[in-house]
C-alpha cells in the first residue's frame, strides 16, 4: 500500500532533509551565485567579458575532469562522512574567493568552488536519493532538490541587495560561515543512513537487461551518448544565461536588480515543475517523460532573444523553470532506472562531469562571442535551435533502449 505524502515526509524527514541541505549549500559553487559578483570581480581584476568567461571556463573544466574520479567516491563512502568533508572544503573555497588578490589565482578558486559546490555537494545528495529510494525515487528527488530552488529564490536577491551595503568579499566570508554551519547539521541528520553503505548490496534495483551496469559498460552503450547533448546543452546555456545576467540586463536597458527580482517567479514555477515531475516519474517512469523535458527551453530562449520588456523575460523564465524543475528529477532518476543503482555513483559522476564541462563551455563561448560582436539575442536564437535538436536525440535514444528495461515488480 502506497504511503501518503505526509507519511512519506514523516518517515523519511531525516534523509530528505539531509538531501535538501546539501542541495541548498551547493548554491555557493553554482553559477547563479558566483555570477552575482561578476561585475565586481571583473572590475577588481580588470577582466573583459571574454577573459572572465575564459577563467571561469578553465576552472570549471578542470573540476569536470576531477569529478570523474571524485564522484565515484560515493560508491565507497557514506554520504555523512564525504558530505561533511566536502562542505568543509566548500567553506575553504569561499574563504579563498574572499581573500584572493591575484587574477592568476582566480582559475584555482573557481575550480575549488565548482568542484566542491556544483560538483560534489549536489552529487552526494542526488546519488544518495537515487540509491536510498526506489519506488518513491521521484518524490525523494523532488523534495531533496528543493534546496536548489530555495537557493535560487533567496540568494541572488539577498546578496545583490547586500552588495549595496557591504563589500563583495565580505559576503563570501558569510557564505563560508553558512557552509560550515551545515557540517554539524548534516552530521546530526545522517547519524543513521537510510541504507548504510555496508547494506547497499541488499537494496539495489537493476537497469536495462536486468543488470547493474558499470561505468565502462554505460559509456559503451549508445543511450549514454544520445543523452550527452541534452546534458551538455542545459548546463552550458542555462549556466550562460545566469552567468551573463548583468550584461543581459544592461543590453536590454534594465537594472540588474529588476531582472533579479524576476527570479522568484522562476523559482516558484521550478518548484511546481519539480514536484509534478517527481510524482509523474513515480507513476509513468522516466522513459515516457524524459524525451520532452527540454522542449520548453526552445520557447524560453526565444523569449529571451526577442524580449522587449521585463514581462517577456518573465515568460521566458517560466518556460526555463519548467525544464529546470523537471531536470531535478528526470535525468537523476534516469541513470538509476536504465543502468541500475549498484554503480550509480560512478555513472552519475560521468554525467555530472559532462554537465560541469557544459557549465564551463557556456560562459566561455558566450563571453568570447560578446567580445567579437555577436549579441546575446542572436546567440539565444541558436541556443533554441540546439535544444530542439537535443530533444530529438533523447527521443531516438530512449526509443531504442526502453524495450530492455526490466518489467516492474
N, C-alpha and C positions, 0 to 999 in steps of 0.2 A: 504494500500500500504506500503510495507516494506521500511524502511529507508536505504540509502546507509551508508557505514561505516563512511564516512566523516560527514554526517548529524548526525549519532548516536553519534559520538565523540563530535561534537559541541554542540549538545543538552544536553548531559549528562556529559560534561567535569568536572564539579564541583564535582559530586558524584563519578565518576570513578577515579578522581584524589585523592579524599579522601581515596578510597579503596587502590589505589596503594601506597599512602604514608604510610598507616598502614601496608601493607604487607612488604614494604621496611624496616620500622623501627622494625618490628618483628624480623629482622635478628639478633639483639643483644641478643635475647634469643634463637636463633636457634643453633642446634648442629654444623652446618658447620662454624659458627662464634666462638663459645666457644672453639671448638676443635683446632682452630688456636693456642690457648695458652696452649694446653695440655702439651707439653714438659716443658714449663716454670712453669706451676702450679705444675706438678709432681716434678720438681727439687726443687722449693722453699719450698714445703711442704713434701718432701721426700716420695712420694707415688709411689707404684708399679702400673703396668697397671691394675691389679685386684682391688686394693684399690681405685684408681681414678675412675674406672668403677663403683665400688660399691657406692661411694659417689655421683657420677653423677646419678646413677640409683635411689638411695634413694631420692634425691631431686626432680628428675623428677617424680617418682611415687607419691610422696606426692602432687605435683602440679596437677597430673592427678585426684586425689581424689577431690581436691578443685575445679577443673574445672567443675565437675558435677553440683555443686551449682552455681559457678560464671558464667558459660556460659549461664545459664538461665536468667541472668540479662538482656541480650539483648532482651528478650521478654517484658521487662517492662520499660527500659530506652532508651532514644535517643542515637544513635551512637555518636553524638557530645559530649554529656556530659560524657558518660562512656569512650569514646576514649581518651578524654583529661586527665581524671583521671588515666587511665591505662598507658598512655605514661609517666606521671609524676612518677608513681611507677616504671616503667621500668628504667627511668633515675636514680632513687634512688638505684635500684638493681645494675646497672652498677657501681655506686659510691661505693657500698658495696664491689664489687669484687675488685675494685682498692685499697681499704684501709684495707681490712681484713688481719690480720696477723696470724690467727689461723686455723689450719686444721679442728678443731672441728666445726667451723662455716661454713665451705665450703658447707655442705649439705643445710643449710638455704639460702645461697647465690644462689646456683644452683636452689633451689626451687623458689626463688623470680624471677630469670631471666627466668626460664622456664614457670612459670605461667603468668607473665606479657608479656613476649615476644612471645615465640612459642604458648602459650595457648591463652590468651585473646586478644592481639593485632591483631593477624591473625584471630581469631574467630569473632571479631567485624566486620572486613572487609568482611569476607565471608558471614556471616549472613545478613549483610546489602545488599550485591549484590543479594543474593538469594531472599530477601524479596522485594527489590525495583524494580527488573526486572523480568518479566515473559516470554514473547515471545522472548526477547533478553537476557535471563539469561546466555546462553553460552558465548555470546560475552562479556557481562559485567564481568563475572568471569574471562575470559581470559585476558581482558585488565587490570582489577584491580589487578590481581595477578602477573602482570609483575614486581611488586615491589619485589617479591620473587626472580625472575630471575636476576634482577638488583643487588640485594644484593649478590647473589651467584657469580655473574660475577666479581664484583668490590671489595668487602670487603676482601675476602681471600687473593687475590694477593696484595692489597693495604696494609693490616695490616701485612702480613708476611714480606713485604719489609720494612715497618716502624719499625718493631721489630729489624731490623739490626742496627737501629739508636737510637731508643727510648726504654725506659723500658716498659715492657708489661703492668704494672699497669697504667702508664700514658695514654696508649691507651684506657683503659677502661673509663678514665675520658673524653676522646674525644668522645667515644660512648655515654656517659651520656649527653654531651652537645648537640650532634646531636638529641637525643631523645627529649630533652627539646625544641629545636628549632621547632620540629614538632608540639608542642602543639598549639601555636598561628596559625600556618598554617592550622591545622585541624579545629580549631575554625572558621577561615575565610571561608574555603571551605564548611563547613556544617552550615553556617548561616541559611540556609533553607534546610531541608532534603527533598529528593525526595518524600518520603512517610512518613510524620511525624507519630510518634507512635500513636497519637490520631486518625489518619485516617487509621491505618493499617487494621482494620477490613473490610474496603471497598475495599481493594486491595489484597485479598488473593486468592491463587489458591489451589484447593483441591488435595488430593492424591488418593491412592487406594480406591476403592468403593465410590469414590466421597465424601470423608470425610476428616476432619482435625484430624490427629492422635495426641494424647497426647504422652508424653514420655513413660508413663507406657504401653499404648497400643502398641507402637512401640517395646518396649522390649519384649512384649508377642508374637510378630509376628515372625515367623521363618526367614523371609528375613533378619532381623537385624543380626541374629546370623550367617547366611551364609556369611554376609559381614565382620564379625569380623576378621577372619584370614587374609583377604586381608588388612584391615585397620591396624591391628597389625603388619603384616609382613613387609609392605613397610616402616612403621615408624621405626620398630625395626632394620632392616638390612640396610635400606637406611641410617638411623642415624649412625649405627655402621660403615659403610664404611667411612663416613666423620669423625667420632669420632676417628677412628684408622688410619687416613690418614698418619700421621707422621710415625707410626710403619710400615704401609704397604709399604711406600716408602723405609724405611730402610731395610725391608725384601727383597725387590726387587733389592736393590743396587742402588736406585735412590736418588737424593737430594729431600728434601721436596718441595723446590721451583719449581723444574722441574715437579713434579706431580701437584702442584697447578696451574702451567702455563697451564695445560690442561683444567682447569675448565671453561674458556670462551667457549671452544668447547661444553661442557656440557650445558652451559647457552644458547648458540645460538640455539642448537638443541631443548632444552627445550622450548624456546620461540616459535619456529616454531610449535612444537607439541601442545603447549598450545593454540595458535591461531587457528590452524587447528581443534583441538578437540572442541574448543568453537563454531566454525561455524558448524562443523558436528553435534554437540549436538543440536543446534537450528533446524537443518534440519531433523535429524533422531531420536532424543531423546536418553536418557541415556540407555534405556532397550536394544537397539541393540548394543551399543558400549561398555558398561562397563564390560561385561564378558571377554573381550580380552585385556584390557588395561595393565594388569600386565605381560602378556606373554613376552614382550621384556626384562623384568628383569631376566628371565631364562638365556637368552643369555648374558646379562650384567655380571652376577656374574660368569658365566663360563669363560668369557673373563678375569675377574679379577683374577680368580683362576689360570688360565694357562698362564697369560701374561708373556712373556719373553722379552718384550721391551715396551717402552712407547707408541708405536703405537697401541699395543693391549689393553693397558689400555684406550687409547683414544677411541677405538672402543667400549669398554665396557661402557664408559661414554656416547657415542652416544645412545646405547640401553637404558641405565639408564635414559637418558634425555627424551626419547620418553614417557616412563611411567610417569616420574616426571612431564612433561608438561601436559599430559592428566589428571594427578592426581589433578591439579589445577582447573579443570573444572568439570570432570565427577562425582567424588564422591560428590562434593559440590552441584551440581545440582540434584544428585540422591535423596538426603534427601527431597528436596522440591518437586520433581516430584512424588515420591512414598508415601510420608507421609503428604504433604501439607505444607503451609507456616505459618499457624497461630501460631504453637508452634515450629517453626523451630529452634529458639534459644536453647530451652531445648533439643530437639532431637539432634541437631548438637553438643551440649555440651557433650552428651554421646559419640558420635563418636569421638569428639576431645579428650575426656578422654581416650578412647581406644588407640588413636594414640600417645598421650603423654605417656601413660603407655608403649606402644611399644618402644618409644624412650628411656625409662628407661631400658627396658629389654635388648635391643640390645647391648649397651656399656657394661652392667654388664656381660652378658653371654660371649661376645667375649673376654672381659678382663680376666675373670676367665679362659676361655679355653686357652688363650695365656699363662697365668701363669702356667697352668698344662701341657703345651707342645703341644697343638693342634694348628697347624699353621692356619693362616688366609686362606691360599689356600684351605685347607681341609674344613674349615668352609664354605667357599663360594660355594663349590660344593653342600653341603647340603642346603644352602640357595636357590640355583637354583631349587632344588627339591621342596622345600617348596612353592615357587611361583607358580610352575606348579599345585600343589595340591590346593592352594588357588584360582587360576583361575577357576579350575573345580568347586569349591564350589560356586563362584559367578554365574557361568552359571546355576547351578542347582537351586539356589535361585531365580534368575531372571526369569527363565523359568516357575516357579510355580506362580510367583506373577504378571507378566506383564499383564495377562488377566484381572486383577482387576483394571487396570489404567483407568481413565475416558477418554472418547472419546474427542479428541481435538476439541475446538470450531471452 
